[in-house]
Amino acid sequence: MFTLFMFVVLTFAGWMLLIAGLRSGSKMTRQEEDERTLTTGEIILAEEAGNVGNGKKRKSLQIQYRVSGQIYTRKLNTNVPPDMIGKTVDVYYNSDQPTAFHIEGLTGKKKNGSLTRIGLIWIIVGTIIWAGMASTERNDINIPLLKMRLHRFLSQIEREKESTPPPIPEPTAEPTVEPYVPPKVECQYHLNDEGAAVLEKISVKRGHRYVIIPEEVDGHPVVGLEADVFSDIFLLNGLELPGTIPVLEIDPFHGIAVFVKSITIGSGTEEIADRAFARLKILKKVTIPASVTKIADDAFYEGCKAIFYVVEGSEAERYCREKGYSYILTE
């Protein structure tokens, strides 16, 4: 009776861990079966509310993804390799509850599998200890036998590790630099009174984050952009605008403002109107040609931290000096 009691004592925690791992794994499987709708998201390192001391903000890994035009930002309670920060990943979410999501390979059953393995190891080690205790008639611990069995168990684990051959590395070919091919841009547009195209919607193949807008569509020069023209492109990072657009009007960037970091304006554009880029608060680079002769005072976000690439003696240079923006002179 005593030996049975000791078996329960030595392996109880292991059984609890095993049961918890199996139950959590089953629950996670049911949740992931409901999370079947696919979208894309970006892993970011963002500040949280509150300080960690000395006025510094607490930072955490988060995932941003869009569902039906709404952007969701959720904290990741898992280890993420540093090289994944800023990258686009596939996000599977519950269409009835968009805040329920998982990322293949990063979130899901990994933690539950660890609980199951720890529980099994605990039960095995506890059983070995119990067997050593039960091997004597007086129920006292047989230390030499216990050491021998533990050593045998650990040696077997080491032999299994050593018997697994390391993977043979694939032969690597000489790196080649492929020429950049801009993604194909699908445009919806209408024609103005002069027969020129005003773009209403722009879309590209999923995964492309840098878009070059063509100078013409179906033989019609592109001269304007409607509001929300980029709303179908999630996680847009960079944009080149054609010089055929004489005036960059107000607010064509609604819905993508949190992601755009680079804007290049083509030679030929003459004016940047009021609040044309005011939504783009994380701009890093702006290229303005010498053809631009008028820039509204509030064309960019107040306190913009971007570096402006401008032509010496141009209106853009004067604008940057007046606003105190950082700029680099180009030819």
PyMOL commands that set and color helices and strands:
alter all, ss='L'
color gray80, all
select helices_A, chain A and resi 2-34+82-84+110-134+143-163+315-323
alter helices_A, ss='H'
color red, helices_A
select strands_A, chain A and resi 37-53+56-67+70-75+88-94+97-102+186-191+197-203+210-212+216-217+220-225+238-241+247-248+262-265+271-272+285-287+294-295+307-311+326-330
alter strands_A, ss='S'
color yellow, strands_A
deselect
rebuild
show_as cartoon
